[in-house]
Amino acid sequence: MFAVDKNWSAASTGLFFGIAFLIIPFLWEAFRSLPLPILFNRRTREVYFEQNGVLYHCPWDDIAAVAYQFQLVGPYTGAMRSAALEVLMHQFKRPEHQVLVSLGLPMGKDLELQAAFWEYLRAYMNNGPWFDEHGAHSASDTFVKEQLSIKFELSKTFGEHWRDLKKRYHESNGRNYLQFSDVFLLIGGVFDYPVGLIGEYTYKFASRRSQNNWPQVVRERLDPNGPTERLIDAERNCGSLEL
């Protein structure tokens, strides 16, 4: 807009701040360490969790989990029902320090969904790595791959909606296939595409740097040829284990 008015001073200032506001957050997000995920290890039947350089763990066979439902009440939003799923874990080599670790974000979920998620985890640990839609052991990885393919990516919303429009166009022979919401979805998809593309690239870049941040005792147990001894047993057998 400044360039159209030939106000090159304001245009160059706006361009400078625009690039700075893009590059600086990108570098911050890309080079800082990502929080490590909660790991479910089928080889040793353990669960691992890391926070601020402190390792927590618990054996799967003795795991204690709790799911509960609650309401968040605000003066403008009213009451919003939600639910949480948590497991009890203890600090490595300091079993007296225990924490409740939330499995996923609690917002926007109900008790039935949390219970279904727990059954999914239980099927993976007890019947996995491949199982069917009923949680029973399966010799095929078809269902698991279908679940893993369900991944929302903001940069692909425009293309998905455009393909949906083309499908509806052919099904209705070009008549009465457009809806009022299609205009907002298409315009929003155009603006969301660069935002989603930058966000997804930033996450992939940062996640590659976080792959080896687990302590040594965890990394060696994730190795297919690594030890199968559980951390809780190693704690009992050897008090000098190092991270």
C-alpha positions, -999 to 999 in steps of 0.1 A, spaced: 0 0 0 29 24 8 46 13 -24 15 21 -45 16 56 -29 54 58 -37 61 63 0 93 43 -2 105 52 33 74 38 49 74 8 26 110 -1 34 103 3 72 72 -19 70 91 -45 50 120 -45 75 97 -50 105 76 -75 86 107 -97 79 119 -92 114 86 -103 129 87 -134 107 124 -144 109 130 -139 147 100 -160 158 109 -187 132 145 -189 145 133 -190 181 108 -218 174 131 -238 151 162 -239 173 147 -242 208 142 -277 221 108 -292 216 91 -309 246 98 -346 243 67 -368 238 54 -394 263 69 -428 252 53 -462 254 79 -488 250 66 -523 242 100 -539 244 104 -532 281 67 -525 288 74 -491 302 62 -455 299 87 -426 298 82 -389 304 108 -361 305 104 -326 319 131 -299 323 158 -326 321 142 -348 347 132 -384 337 100 -400 350 89 -436 343 66 -463 353 62 -500 344 31 -507 322 21 -538 341 18 -518 373 5 -485 358 -21 -465 377 -43 -443 355 -73 -421 363 -98 -404 341 -122 -377 354 -146 -351 341 -149 -315 351 -164 -282 341 -147 -249 334 -171 -220 341 -164 -184 329 -184 -152 330 -185 -150 292 -183 -186 280 -205 -203 306 -199 -239 316 -176 -260 293 -174 -297 300 -140 -314 297 -121 -345 309 -85 -355 317 -66 -388 316 -36 -390 339 -11 -417 348 11 -419 380 49 -419 374 79 -415 396 113 -398 391 142 -419 379 163 -431 409 140 -410 432 108 -431 435 95 -410 464 90 -381 439 58 -389 420 38 -369 395 5 -373 376 12 -370 339 -16 -359 316 -19 -380 284 -27 -353 259 -45 -320 263 -76 -321 285 -95 -293 265 -124 -303 243 -127 -339 254 -152 -359 274 -150 -389 296 -160 -413 268 -133 -400 245 -106 -403 272 -117 -439 280 -115 -447 243 -80 -432 240 -69 -453 270 -83 -484 253 -63 -475 222 -31 -473 243 -39 -505 261 -45 -523 228 -11 -511 215 8 -522 246 -10 -555 252 -21 -566 217 1 -544 194 18 -531 175 -9 -541 151 -45 -544 161 -80 -540 145 -108 -516 152 -119 -537 181 -85 -537 198 -78 -574 191 -44 -585 177 -41 -584 140 -15 -597 116 -21 -566 94 -11 -530 100 -40 -517 79 -60 -502 107 -30 -487 125 -18 -470 93 -54 -457 87 -53 -441 122 -18 -427 118 -28 -411 84 -54 -389 102 -33 -358 106 -46 -323 102 -23 -300 82 -34 -264 78 -15 -260 45 -36 -287 29 -71 -274 38 -74 -253 5 -65 -283 -17 -88 -306 2 -117 -282 -1 -110 -275 -38 -111 -313 -45 -144 -315 -26 -158 -287 -47 -148 -305 -79 -163 -337 -67 -196 -320 -58 -195 -302 -92 -193 -335 -111 -219 -352 -89 -245 -324 -94 -236 -318 -131 -226 -282 -122 -259 -272 -106 -265 -259 -71 -233 -273 -57 -219 -241 -42 -227 -231 -7 -222 -198 11 -196 -213 34 -175 -223 4 -165 -187 -2 -151 -184 34 -134 -217 32 -117 -209 -1 -106 -174 10 -95 -187 44 -76 -216 27 -56 -191 6 -46 -171 37 -40 -202 58 -17 -219 33 15 -199 40 7 -198 77 3 -236 78 33 -242 55 56 -222 77 43 -237 109 46 -273 96 82 -267 83 92 -251 116 78 -281 136 96 -306 113 129 -287 116 126 -285 154 116 -321 158 146 -334 140 168 -316 165 149 -332 194 152 -368 184 183 -375 205 175 -355 236 163 -386 256 187 -397 284 210 -426 275 191 -451 296 160 -445 275 178 -444 241 195 -478 247 161 -493 256 146 -480 224 173 -498 204 160 -531 189 191 -547 202 193 -528 235 186 -541 270 151 -553 280 155 -546 317 130 -522 330 142 -490 347 123 -499 379 143 -532 381 175 -515 372 169 -490 401 166 -519 425 195 -538 412 220 -510 407 218 -477 425 246 -462 404 228 -460 371 236 -428 351 213 -409 329 
